[in-house]
Amino acid sequence: MSNKFEICDCNVIHQETVDKVRETMPDDTLLYDLSDFFKVLGDSTRVKIMWALDSSEMCVCDLAVLLNMTKSAISHQLRELRRANLVKSRREGKIVYYSLADDHVRDVFEKGVEHISE
């Protein structure tokens, strides 16, 4: 096996297409952020939480019962989802309620479910 990198030696076939896509290609920072966004959804527990919050605003205790997990484990996953701006929280007295961050998050999540269900 060779230690050399294999490099594509093909010539561009559709230069106009390449140029058009290159002009609209976002910068690497945006693409890395998009990749991180999808990584957060790469955990089945977080997806279960997202599913629940897509149905209803819920508190940590109720999520823990629903998913048969500890409050600590749910809180940890909610922190990750909040860091990624996928969920938001609101306080009512001593209880903190969680919901999906906005309609964009809801749309992406529901489109993903729709795609997998086909």
C-alpha positions as CSV (number, residue, x, y, z in Angstrom):
1,M,0.0,0.0,0.0
2,S,1.3,3.4,-0.9
3,N,1.8,6.3,1.6
4,K,1.0,8.8,-1.1
5,F,-2.4,10.5,-1.2
6,E,-4.6,9.6,-4.1
7,I,-5.7,12.7,-5.9
8,C,-8.5,12.9,-8.4
9,D,-7.0,13.4,-11.8
10,C,-10.2,14.0,-13.6
11,N,-10.9,17.2,-15.5
12,V,-13.9,19.4,-14.9
13,I,-16.8,18.4,-17.2
14,H,-19.3,21.1,-16.4
15,Q,-17.3,24.2,-15.5
16,E,-20.3,26.5,-15.5
17,T,-22.0,24.3,-12.9
18,V,-18.9,24.2,-10.7
19,D,-18.6,28.0,-10.9
20,K,-22.3,28.6,-10.1
21,V,-22.1,26.3,-7.1
22,R,-18.8,27.8,-5.9
23,E,-20.4,31.3,-6.0
24,T,-23.2,30.3,-3.7
25,M,-21.2,28.0,-1.4
26,P,-21.4,29.4,2.2
27,D,-18.2,29.9,4.1
28,D,-16.7,27.1,6.2
29,T,-17.9,28.5,9.5
30,L,-21.6,28.2,8.5
31,L,-21.1,24.7,7.1
32,Y,-19.3,23.6,10.4
33,D,-22.2,25.1,12.4
34,L,-24.7,23.2,10.2
35,S,-22.7,20.0,10.8
36,D,-22.8,20.6,14.5
37,F,-26.6,21.2,14.3
38,F,-27.1,17.8,12.8
39,K,-24.6,16.2,15.2
40,V,-26.8,17.3,18.1
41,L,-29.7,15.4,16.6
42,G,-27.5,12.4,16.2
43,D,-28.4,11.2,19.7
44,S,-31.5,9.0,20.1
45,T,-32.2,10.4,23.6
46,R,-32.2,14.0,22.3
47,V,-34.4,13.0,19.4
48,K,-36.9,11.5,21.9
49,I,-36.9,14.7,23.9
50,M,-37.4,16.7,20.6
51,W,-40.3,14.4,19.7
52,A,-41.9,15.0,23.1
53,L,-41.4,18.8,22.9
54,D,-42.7,18.8,19.4
55,S,-46.0,17.5,20.9
56,S,-46.1,19.6,24.0
57,E,-44.2,21.9,26.3
58,M,-42.9,19.8,29.2
59,C,-40.9,20.1,32.4
60,V,-37.8,17.9,33.3
61,C,-39.8,15.7,35.7
62,D,-42.4,14.9,33.1
63,L,-39.8,14.2,30.4
64,A,-37.9,11.9,32.9
65,V,-41.1,9.9,33.6
66,L,-42.0,9.8,29.9
67,L,-38.6,8.5,28.8
68,N,-37.9,6.4,31.9
69,M,-34.7,8.3,32.7
70,T,-33.4,10.3,35.6
71,K,-34.0,14.0,35.9
72,S,-30.2,14.5,35.8
73,A,-29.9,12.7,32.5
74,I,-32.8,14.7,31.0
75,S,-31.3,17.9,32.3
76,H,-27.9,17.1,30.7
77,Q,-29.5,16.4,27.3
78,L,-31.6,19.6,27.5
79,R,-28.4,21.6,28.2
80,E,-27.0,20.2,24.9
81,L,-30.2,21.1,23.1
82,R,-30.3,24.6,24.5
83,R,-26.6,25.1,23.6
84,A,-27.6,24.3,20.0
85,N,-30.6,26.6,20.2
86,L,-33.0,23.8,19.5
87,V,-35.0,24.2,22.7
88,K,-35.9,27.1,25.0
89,S,-37.1,27.3,28.5
90,R,-39.5,29.4,30.5
91,R,-40.0,29.5,34.3
92,E,-43.4,29.4,35.9
93,G,-42.9,29.6,39.7
94,K,-40.5,26.8,40.6
95,I,-41.1,24.8,37.4
96,V,-39.1,25.3,34.2
97,Y,-40.9,24.3,31.1
98,Y,-39.1,23.4,27.8
99,S,-40.3,23.7,24.3
100,L,-38.8,23.7,20.8
101,A,-37.0,26.9,20.2
102,D,-39.0,28.1,17.2
103,D,-41.0,27.1,14.1
104,H,-37.8,26.6,12.1
105,V,-36.6,23.9,14.5
106,R,-40.1,22.3,14.5
107,D,-40.1,22.4,10.6
108,V,-36.7,20.7,10.4
109,F,-37.6,18.1,12.9
110,E,-41.0,17.3,11.4
111,K,-39.5,17.2,7.9
112,G,-36.9,14.7,9.1
113,V,-39.6,12.5,10.6
114,E,-41.6,12.8,7.4
115,H,-38.6,11.8,5.3
116,I,-37.8,8.8,7.5
117,S,-41.5,7.7,7.5
118,E,-41.7,7.5,3.7
